[in-house]
């Protein structure tokens, strides 16, 4: 299951991790966000132990969203060693996520 990242655990779970983190910025009211939800869940299972895959609810965690300049959702950031190494915006096919993960893991 995808991890729940929030204002309280983002630093320890994502920024201080030595693994690639895939962070889905989403909201319950966002149709495209709900559409890619199952893809995020699949990726979290397929890359379990290798890549951290999680979600940030932008309505509940405005601090993280603002610090990364998230203005459109879904926005998926790929972070490694505390730095954004790649990004996808909008609903995307699973293959696009896999390409980015494989390039950076």
N, C-alpha and C positions, 0 to 999 in steps of 0.2 A: 504494500500500500504506500502511496506517495506520502512523504513527510509533510507536516504542517509547519512551515516556517512563519515566525512572527517577530514583532519588534523585540521581544525578550530573548529569543534563541538564535536570531539570525547571525549574530557575530560568532557565536561558538559553533553553530552547525554548518555555516556556509563560509564565512570569511576566514575562519581559522582552520578549515579543513584542508588537507593536502589532496583530497579527491576533487574531481570535477563535480560541480553542483549545477543541476538544471533546475532553474527556479521559474515557475509559472505564476505570473501575476494575473489574478483573475477576480471575478465577483460573481455572486449568485445570480444577479439580474442580467448577466452578459451571455447572450445566446452562443456566440462563437466560443466563449470560454467553456461553456457546458459541452459544446461539440468536441473539443479536444480533450476534455476530461478523461475519457476512456484511454486515449493514446498516452497521456501522462501516467496513468495507472499501469498500463502495459510496460512502459519504459522502466518504471520503478521496479517491476518484477524482473524484467529481463536483465537489468544492470544492477541488481541487488548486490551490495558488497563491493561494487566497482565504481559506481557513480551514485551520488546523492541526488535523488529526484524528489522535488517537493513543490508546494504551492504556497503562495502568499495571497491572502484575501485582502485586496486593496482597501476595502471599506473598513476592515478591522485593524489594519496596520498601515496607516497613512505615512508614518515616519519613514519606513523602508521605501515605500513607493515614491515619496517625494525625493529621497536621497538619490534615487536612480533615475529621476526624471520621467517616471512612467506616466504617459499621457493617454496612451491607447492600450486597450486590453483586448484579447490576451497578448501579453508581452512575455516572452520567454528569454531569460538571460542565462548564459552559460558562464559560470564563474570558476576560476581556478586560482589557488594561492591568493585569494582576496581580490582578484581583478576580473573584470568582465572581459572574456575572450571572444564572445560571439553573442548574437542576439537574433531572435525571430519575432516578428510582430504579426498578429492576425492568425486565424485558423490556418493550419498547415497540414499537409499529409505526413504520416508517420516517417516516411523515408527522409524527409528534410531534417527531422530531429535526429534520426540515426546517423546521417552524414555528419552533422555538427558534433555529436557525441564522439563518434569514431575519430574525428579529426583532432579532438582535444583531450581525450581521456588518458 
